[in-house]
Amino acid sequence: LTKGAGDTGDGPVILGPEYRHLREMDIVDELDRTSRLVPTGGQLRVRIVAESEAPIDYPVFVIRVDNSKGQRMLTLRSPRNELAVTSLQGRNELTCTIPFLPLAPGEYVLRIALARGENDVETVEQELGFTVRNADTLGDGWGARLGVCVAQSNWQVSYKGADLPVT
């Protein structure tokens, strides 16, 4: 497995000449700086650079996230509705933002692919490693505990006064 300069967080992973359309992949923070750390429940922004001499109508971009044991945790595909990427021609930069990454703290790897419909046209074998670090992103004073995912929760309590049993 060959890894690019971006694996240390220094910049994007530059993909080699063995890939016809996919050129770069990176994880960036809200200031568009390369980052390999995402806080629990924080935003994940994946940047992909792709190009094609001839137009490819309605390409589908795929992001796959596996945990450190190789288990698929998340698969994302660009939309196929009115928000679809309608064409790939020339050099294009795409950014996929997950506003609330539901993964628990740990080590993960990201892979990308270009597809037409359900079928991959080009799959990048290189991995882009990143870490989800524990943080109180949800503002509940806890951070993440045991589990494979995290979720925002809203709690309510109704006081009934004397109707509640005393323990």
C-alpha positions in Angstrom: 0.0 0.0 0.0 1.5 3.3 -1.1 0.5 6.3 0.9 0.7 10.0 -0.1 2.0 13.0 1.7 -1.4 13.7 3.1 -1.3 10.7 5.5 0.7 12.8 8.0 -1.8 15.7 7.6 0.6 17.7 5.5 -1.7 18.0 2.6 -3.9 16.1 0.2 -3.2 12.5 -0.8 -2.0 12.8 -4.4 -3.1 9.8 -6.4 -0.8 8.2 -8.9 -1.0 7.8 -12.7 -2.7 4.4 -12.3 -6.0 6.3 -11.8 -7.7 7.7 -14.8 -10.1 10.2 -13.2 -9.4 10.5 -9.5 -6.4 12.8 -8.7 -6.5 13.8 -5.0 -8.4 13.2 -1.7 -8.1 15.1 1.5 -9.9 15.7 4.8 -10.1 19.4 5.5 -11.3 21.5 8.5 -13.8 24.4 8.4 -10.9 26.7 7.3 -10.0 24.4 4.3 -6.8 23.2 6.0 -5.8 19.6 5.8 -6.7 17.8 9.0 -6.6 14.2 10.2 -8.5 14.8 13.4 -12.3 15.0 13.7 -14.0 15.7 17.1 -16.7 13.2 18.2 -19.9 14.3 16.6 -18.0 17.0 14.6 -18.0 17.9 11.0 -16.2 15.7 8.4 -15.3 17.4 5.1 -13.8 15.3 2.4 -12.3 17.0 -0.7 -11.9 15.0 -4.0 -10.2 16.3 -7.1 -11.3 14.5 -10.3 -10.9 15.1 -14.0 -12.0 13.8 -17.3 -11.1 14.8 -20.8 -14.5 13.6 -22.2 -17.6 14.5 -20.3 -19.0 11.9 -17.9 -22.7 12.5 -17.4 -24.1 12.1 -13.9 -21.0 10.6 -12.2 -21.4 9.2 -8.7 -18.7 9.8 -6.2 -18.4 7.3 -3.4 -16.8 7.6 0.1 -16.3 4.5 2.2 -15.2 4.7 5.8 -13.9 1.6 7.6 -12.8 1.2 11.2 -9.4 -0.1 12.3 -10.7 -3.7 12.1 -11.7 -3.3 8.5 -15.4 -3.2 9.1 -17.4 -0.8 6.9 -18.9 1.9 9.1 -20.3 4.3 6.6 -20.8 4.6 2.8 -21.7 7.9 1.2 -22.7 8.4 -2.4 -23.3 11.7 -4.2 -27.0 12.4 -4.7 -29.0 11.1 -7.7 -31.8 13.6 -7.3 -32.0 17.3 -8.3 -28.7 17.8 -6.3 -26.8 15.4 -8.4 -23.4 16.1 -9.9 -24.5 16.5 -13.5 -21.2 16.2 -15.3 -17.5 15.6 -14.9 -15.4 17.4 -17.5 -12.0 18.9 -17.1 -10.6 19.3 -13.6 -13.2 19.5 -10.8 -13.0 19.8 -7.0 -15.8 18.3 -5.0 -16.4 18.6 -1.3 -18.6 16.3 0.7 -19.6 17.6 4.2 -21.1 15.4 6.9 -22.2 18.0 9.4 -22.4 15.6 12.3 -20.1 12.5 12.0 -21.8 9.8 14.1 -18.7 7.7 14.6 -17.3 6.9 18.1 -13.7 7.9 18.9 -11.1 5.7 17.2 -9.0 5.2 14.1 -10.6 5.1 10.7 -9.6 4.9 7.0 -11.4 6.5 4.1 -11.5 5.3 0.5 -13.1 6.9 -2.6 -14.5 5.7 -5.8 -16.1 7.0 -9.0 -19.2 5.1 -10.2 -21.9 5.2 -12.8 -25.1 4.2 -11.0 -24.4 1.3 -8.7 -21.2 0.2 -10.5 -17.7 1.4 -9.7 -15.8 2.8 -12.6 -12.6 3.6 -10.6 -11.8 2.6 -7.0 -8.9 4.1 -5.1 -7.0 1.5 -3.2 -5.0 4.0 -1.2 -6.3 4.8 2.3 -6.7 8.2 3.9 -6.4 7.6 7.7 -8.0 9.8 10.2 -8.8 9.9 13.9 -12.1 10.7 15.6 -11.1 12.1 19.0 -13.3 12.3 22.0 -14.8 15.7 22.6 -17.8 17.3 24.2 -19.1 18.4 20.8 -22.7 17.6 21.8 -22.5 19.9 24.7 -23.8 17.4 27.2 -20.7 17.4 29.4 -19.8 13.8 28.6 -18.2 13.2 25.3 -18.6 9.8 23.8 -19.0 6.6 25.9 -19.2 3.0 24.8 -20.8 2.3 21.4 -20.1 2.4 17.6 -21.8 5.7 17.0 -22.8 8.9 18.7 -26.1 10.9 18.6 -27.4 14.1 19.9 -30.1 13.5 22.5 -32.7 15.8 24.1 -34.0 14.9 27.5 -37.2 16.1 29.2 -38.4 15.7 32.7 -41.9 16.2 34.0 -42.3 16.8 37.7 -45.6 15.6 39.0 -44.9 16.6 42.5 -46.5 14.3 45.1 -47.5 11.8 42.3 -43.9 10.5 42.0 -43.0 7.6 44.2 -40.3 8.2 46.8 -37.3 5.9 46.6 
